[in-house]
């Protein structure tokens, strides 16, 4: 009997592929406006960061005008600084030291920092202060009269 001829069959091998690159994750420090609410956030031309709010931003939510008036204050940007600066200093001295104070003008509270973290700490304090009329009154009672 004749021997069957062996034929070589070529098996196709898959071409080597490069391993898929891991997807790049977004940095955890991505800024969202909601992170700074109720204040507003912006980046300054020099690359530093700023938060601000108008004194009317809390109208309807709290009795802001009455609370400041009870302490013989008007509730302008300077008065908010006089309330928030010592509150932040008590809560987080490092954040307090990193913030550029004295940016407030008339009816607008404004502060800046080279990093977002101190501003986020200040927003945390602000949220506690404006949580209720009672917390606002308590914070106003502890204001720094040298800042008004």
C-alpha positions in Angstrom: 0.0 0.0 0.0 1.2 3.4 -0.8 2.1 5.6 2.0 0.0 8.7 2.4 1.9 11.8 1.9 2.0 14.0 4.9 1.2 17.5 4.1 2.2 20.3 6.3 -0.6 22.5 7.2 0.3 26.0 8.2 -1.5 27.1 11.3 -2.1 30.7 11.5 -0.8 32.3 14.7 -2.3 35.5 15.9 -0.1 38.4 15.5 1.4 39.7 18.7 -0.5 42.6 19.9 0.6 45.2 22.2 -1.0 45.0 25.6 -3.7 47.5 26.1 -2.7 50.6 27.9 -4.3 51.2 31.2 -6.8 54.0 30.9 -5.6 57.2 32.3 -7.5 58.2 35.3 -8.5 61.8 35.9 -6.8 63.4 38.8 -8.8 63.4 42.0 -8.3 67.1 42.3 -10.5 68.0 39.4 -12.5 71.0 40.4 -16.2 71.1 40.3 -18.2 74.2 41.1 -20.4 72.1 43.5 -17.3 71.4 45.6 -17.2 75.1 46.6 -21.0 75.8 47.0 -22.5 77.9 48.4 -19.5 80.1 47.4 -18.4 80.5 43.8 -15.0 79.4 42.5 -12.6 80.8 39.9 -9.0 80.6 38.8 -7.2 83.9 38.8 -4.9 85.1 36.0 -1.9 84.4 38.2 -2.9 80.7 38.6 -4.1 81.1 42.2 -7.7 80.2 43.2 -10.5 82.3 44.5 -13.8 81.8 46.2 -16.4 84.5 46.6 -20.1 85.1 47.3 -22.4 88.1 47.4 -24.1 88.9 50.6 -27.5 88.5 48.9 -26.7 84.8 48.1 -28.3 83.7 51.4 -31.5 85.8 51.2 -34.5 83.7 51.9 -32.5 80.8 53.3 -31.5 82.5 56.6 -32.3 85.7 58.5 -28.8 87.0 57.6 -29.5 90.7 57.9 -31.2 90.3 61.3 -28.3 88.1 62.6 -25.6 90.6 61.6 -27.7 93.6 62.8 -28.0 91.9 66.3 -24.2 92.3 66.5 -24.3 95.9 65.1 -22.9 94.7 61.8 -24.2 95.2 58.3 -23.4 91.8 56.9 -21.2 93.1 54.1 -18.1 91.3 52.7 -15.9 92.6 55.5 -18.3 91.4 58.1 -18.4 87.9 56.6 -14.6 87.9 56.7 -14.7 88.9 60.4 -17.0 85.9 61.0 -15.3 83.3 58.8 -11.7 84.1 59.4 -11.7 83.3 63.2 -14.0 80.3 62.6 -11.5 78.8 60.1 -8.6 79.7 62.4 -10.2 77.6 65.1 -11.1 74.8 62.8 -7.9 74.6 60.7 -5.0 76.9 61.5 -2.9 75.7 58.5 -5.8 76.5 56.0 -6.3 79.9 57.7 -2.6 80.7 57.2 -2.7 79.7 53.6 -5.5 82.0 52.6 -5.1 85.6 51.3 -7.6 87.6 53.3 -8.6 91.2 52.8 -10.0 90.6 49.3 -13.5 91.4 50.2 -15.1 94.5 48.8 -18.4 96.1 49.8 -21.1 93.4 49.5 -18.9 90.7 48.2 -16.8 88.3 50.3 -13.6 87.3 48.5 -10.6 85.2 49.5 -7.8 83.5 47.5 -5.1 80.9 47.9 -2.4 79.2 45.9 -4.0 75.8 46.5 -7.6 74.7 46.5 -7.4 72.8 49.8 -7.5 75.8 52.1 -10.5 77.2 50.2 -12.3 73.9 50.5 -11.6 74.0 54.3 -13.1 77.5 54.4 -16.1 76.3 52.4 -16.6 73.5 55.0 -16.7 76.2 57.7 -19.0 78.4 55.7 -21.4 75.5 55.2 -21.5 74.9 59.0 -22.1 78.6 59.7 -25.0 78.9 57.2 -26.6 75.6 58.2 -29.2 77.4 60.4 -30.0 80.8 61.9 -28.7 79.5 65.2 -25.3 78.5 63.8 -25.0 81.8 62.0 -25.8 83.8 65.1 -23.2 81.7 67.1 -20.5 82.4 64.5 -21.3 86.1 64.4 -21.0 86.3 68.2 -17.4 85.1 67.8 -16.5 87.5 65.0 -13.2 89.4 65.0 -14.0 93.1 65.4 -10.5 94.0 64.1 -11.5 92.7 60.6 -14.7 94.8 60.2 
